[in-house]
Amino acid sequence: MLVPRRADMRHKSNMFKLLSAILKDKTLSSKLYFKGGTCAALRGVLPRFSVDLDFDLLEKSLIPTLRPRIIKLTQNLGFTLKEQSQHALQFFLKYEAHDQERNTLKLEISDLVSPKNEYELVNLEELNLVCQTQTIPTMVANKLVAALGRLVSSTAI
């Protein structure tokens, strides 16, 4: 994964710390499916630095069980819960940083998942951990759907 600025090194380190902890937690790693820009960058198909962690959750009924587990995990890692959604698994986690550096990490777990999404086990070499991720075609399809959605909503105004 690329890191464009020296100031982003702390953010990358914190992102990897959180991602590694999620992937090492048997409950979380069996229920969450890694996706998005950071996933694509770690898989070597997106040559840019991505700043958040995104996952799919296929079983919406698990939200009440996973929320406290995620909060406890992030607190054990030294993150401060800056903000969270009451309706979805979306967390803004603060960490110590110098002036002019990022100091907040977004963790988002979506339960609005297309039944057409496909997943596969992948070794994330930079972390030396295996996880369930969206397939590359699924990532591309979801990015196109999101872009078209933004286009349609901006032209409808």
Residue pairs with C-beta under 8 A, 6 or more apart in sequence:
1 12
1 38
1 41
1 42
1 49
1 50
1 126
2 41
2 47
2 48
2 49
3 9
3 12
3 49
4 48
4 49
7 98
7 100
7 101
7 102
8 49
8 51
8 101
8 102
10 95
10 97
10 98
10 101
10 102
11 51
11 97
11 101
11 102
11 105
12 49
14 79
14 95
14 105
15 38
15 51
15 52
15 53
15 105
16 126
16 127
17 77
18 53
18 74
18 77
18 79
18 93
18 105
18 107
19 34
19 38
19 53
19 127
20 127
20 129
21 73
21 76
21 77
22 28
22 29
22 32
22 53
22 55
22 73
23 29
23 124
23 127
23 129
23 130
23 131
24 129
25 69
25 73
27 66
27 69
28 66
28 69
28 70
28 73
29 131
29 132
31 57
31 58
31 59
31 62
31 66
32 55
32 56
32 57
32 109
32 132
33 55
33 56
33 57
33 58
33 117
33 119
33 132
33 133
33 134
34 53
34 54
34 55
34 131
34 132
34 133
34 134
35 54
35 55
35 56
35 133
35 134
35 138
35 139
35 142
36 50
36 52
36 53
36 54
36 139
37 46
37 48
37 50
37 51
37 52
37 54
38 50
38 51
38 52
38 53
38 54
39 54
39 133
39 134
39 139
40 46
40 50
40 136
40 139
41 47
41 48
41 49
41 50
42 124
42 125
42 126
42 127
43 122
43 124
43 133
43 136
45 136
45 139
51 102
51 105
51 106
52 105
52 106
52 107
52 108
53 105
53 106
53 107
53 108
54 108
54 109
54 110
55 107
55 108
55 109
55 110
56 109
56 110
56 111
56 113
56 117
56 119
56 134
57 63
57 66
57 89
57 109
57 110
57 111
57 113
58 113
60 111
63 88
63 89
63 111
66 89
66 109
67 89
70 89
70 91
70 107
70 109
71 81
71 84
71 91
74 81
74 91
74 93
74 107
75 81
78 95
79 93
79 94
79 95
79 105
80 93
80 94
80 95
81 91
81 92
81 93
81 94
82 92
82 93
82 94
82 104
83 91
83 92
84 90
84 91
84 92
85 91
88 108
88 109
88 110
88 111
89 107
89 108
89 109
89 110
89 111
90 106
90 107
90 108
90 109
91 106
91 107
91 108
92 104
92 105
92 106
93 104
93 105
93 106
93 107
94 103
94 104
94 105
95 103
95 104
95 105
96 103
97 103
114 142
116 138
116 141
117 134
117 138
117 142
118 134
118 135
118 137
118 138
119 132
119 133
119 134
119 135
119 138
120 132
120 133
120 135
121 130
121 131
121 132
121 133
122 130
122 131
122 132
122 133
123 129
123 130
124 130
124 131
134 142
